[in-house]
Amino acid sequence: MIICECGEIIEGNTFKDYIKTSANPSTPTIGHKKCGHIFNFIDQKQSKKYSSKIELKSLAMKFAQKKSFDYVAIEKFLLEVDNLKSSGNLSDSEILIMAFKRL
């Protein structure tokens, strides 16, 4: 799962591009169609997004809708997201993945 700098979960909404990296002057990669952000996976320059609790819960709801959670699963998932956000300094994607695994 990739969370873009614009705060959206990227699934299939990408375009192909080529960028200069430490491995190759023309490395294939992807970009986000909505905002145009291009990802550099080779040089580990993927940014980590740290949202507020409100923004993260909105992102978690989008994630739950894409995964077709029922109402009980959504409640448990949002509680896990809230607990993980309160417990430490994890990025948004780390929180969503850990909460999903705990369901």
C-alpha positions in Angstrom: 0.0 0.0 0.0 1.3 3.4 -0.9 0.0 6.7 0.6 0.8 9.7 -1.6 2.0 13.0 -0.3 -1.5 14.4 -1.1 -3.0 12.0 1.4 -4.7 9.5 -0.9 -4.3 5.7 -1.0 -2.9 4.8 -4.4 -4.4 1.8 -6.1 -4.4 1.7 -9.8 -4.5 5.5 -10.2 -0.9 5.7 -11.5 1.1 6.5 -14.6 4.5 5.2 -15.7 7.5 7.5 -15.8 11.3 7.3 -15.9 13.6 9.1 -13.4 17.3 9.4 -12.7 18.3 7.4 -9.6 21.6 6.2 -8.1 21.1 2.8 -9.9 20.4 4.1 -13.4 19.9 7.4 -15.3 16.6 6.1 -16.6 14.8 4.1 -14.0 11.1 3.1 -14.5 8.8 4.2 -11.7 5.2 5.3 -11.1 3.5 8.6 -10.4 0.1 9.5 -8.9 -2.3 10.7 -11.6 -4.3 13.0 -9.3 -1.5 15.1 -7.9 1.4 14.2 -10.3 3.8 13.1 -7.5 6.5 10.7 -8.8 7.9 8.1 -6.5 11.6 7.1 -6.2 11.6 3.6 -4.7 15.3 2.9 -5.6 16.9 5.6 -3.4 14.5 5.1 -0.5 13.1 8.6 -0.9 9.5 7.6 -0.3 8.1 10.2 2.1 6.3 9.1 5.2 3.0 10.9 5.9 2.1 11.8 9.4 -1.5 13.1 9.5 -3.6 14.5 12.3 -6.1 12.1 14.0 -9.0 13.5 12.0 -7.1 13.2 8.6 -6.0 9.7 9.5 -9.5 8.5 10.4 -10.7 9.8 7.1 -8.0 7.9 5.3 -8.8 4.8 7.4 -12.5 5.1 6.3 -11.4 5.2 2.6 -9.2 2.1 3.2 -12.1 0.3 4.9 -14.5 1.1 2.1 -12.0 -0.2 -0.5 -11.6 -3.4 1.5 -15.4 -3.8 1.9 -15.4 -4.0 5.7 -18.7 -4.6 7.4 -19.8 -2.2 10.2 -18.4 -4.2 13.0 -15.0 -4.5 11.3 -15.0 -0.8 10.5 -15.6 0.0 14.2 -12.7 -2.3 15.3 -10.4 -1.0 12.6 -11.0 2.7 13.6 -10.4 1.9 17.2 -7.1 0.1 16.3 -6.1 3.1 14.2 -6.9 5.5 17.0 -4.9 3.4 19.5 -1.9 3.1 17.2 -1.9 6.8 16.5 -1.9 7.6 20.2 0.7 5.1 21.1 3.7 6.3 19.1 5.3 7.9 16.2 4.2 5.7 13.3 3.6 6.9 9.8 0.1 6.7 8.3 0.8 3.6 6.2 2.4 1.8 9.1 -0.7 2.5 11.3 -3.2 1.4 8.6 -1.2 -1.8 7.9 -0.8 -2.8 11.5 -4.5 -2.1 12.3 -5.5 -4.2 9.3 -3.4 -7.1 10.4 -4.9 -6.9 13.9 -8.5 -7.4 12.6 
